[in-house]
Amino acid sequence: MLLSIANVHKSYGHIHALRGISFEVAEGEIVTLLGPSGCGKSTLLGVIAGLEEPDIGDIYWDDRDLRGLPPHKRGFGLMFQDYALFPHKNVQENVAFGLLMSKWHQREITERVDEVLELVGLAEYGNRAVATLSGGEQQRVALARSLAPGPDLLMLDEPLGSLDRTLRERLMAELRSILRQMEQTALYVTHDQEEAFALADRVVVMNQGRAAQIGTPQAVYQKPANAFVANFLGMSNIFQGKVQDGLIRSPIGDLPAPDEAEGTIMLLIRPDIIRLDGSGPKQLQGRVLSRSFRGSLCRLEVEIQSHSLTFDLPSSVTNLPRPGESIVLDYDPTETLQILAQ
Ligand code: ADP
């Protein structure tokens, strides 16, 4: 592993921003830190960049201990949402700035600037004043500037946060392909699940200064480890239940228990693995409270035993039930019911 973070704590007065977080980043890997505002993402980046010192914990790059090493000696690059290009310099000068500071030779600077501008699709833009560029183009200049020195690790803090949705989606795809092409090891901070999943080889889901789950986007989505992660990913059908005689006694009735389940458990009823075609093998009965169209999905709020549950069905399903109608939901317990860690 290249970057290794172990049991890092950081407090500001009585605010415990990082509470023992550990994870690793391998060479060429893109890892995203995903979590709600205030969970410690920026603090963690600051600690890795050397802008903050951890109270305790280890930070290694290969076998080099980074604690106490000033930011400019770490060889890392940072790109923020507020990327602050120099408004009076042109594109080329903005991208060249860090290289000049690091005393590169002029010929190498020119070559490198051309190379990274080509990479971000701005080969013809070198002489343009940055003030004349669109938001998306400025973002690409900022990316070119942070890539130019060839940082060992590139850290990106919500870099697409200020852009509109269409542009964000396009830049997300571009960014991924650029980072891949450069084999750039990267740490990407976002509160946006879609962005995190689209970019990452692995995601670290953060909650209150700790890693709530670490895994590939698929693994995290398919098997959220605990109620926090499930909720954060928009899966809210979570109930406490008790396993007795092969059944989960739950507030919405008795449900089949997986073999390994015992005692008091936290149960997730997945909103996305459900059918209406009578195919079973098990069924839940309820009444539709509301129905909302979300593009490719249609979200149903369903009352089951006085509890409100949410289910997402493909909008292409014919005869989607209307509010007030009774509904029979088909499910396979092995797919739809998941036990969460408490
Ligand atoms: P995120 O980036 O996930 O939004 P932050 O790392 O910015 O979270 O913040 C984590 C917690 O630490 C928050 O409660 C925040 O208010 C607090 N915090 C961050 N920086 C400072 C600081 N310089 N002084 C005091 N509290 C801070």
Residues whose N, C-alpha, C, O or C-beta is under 5 A from the ligand:
A	BS01	ADP	Y12 I15 A17 P36 S37 G38 C39 G40 K41 S42 T43 L44
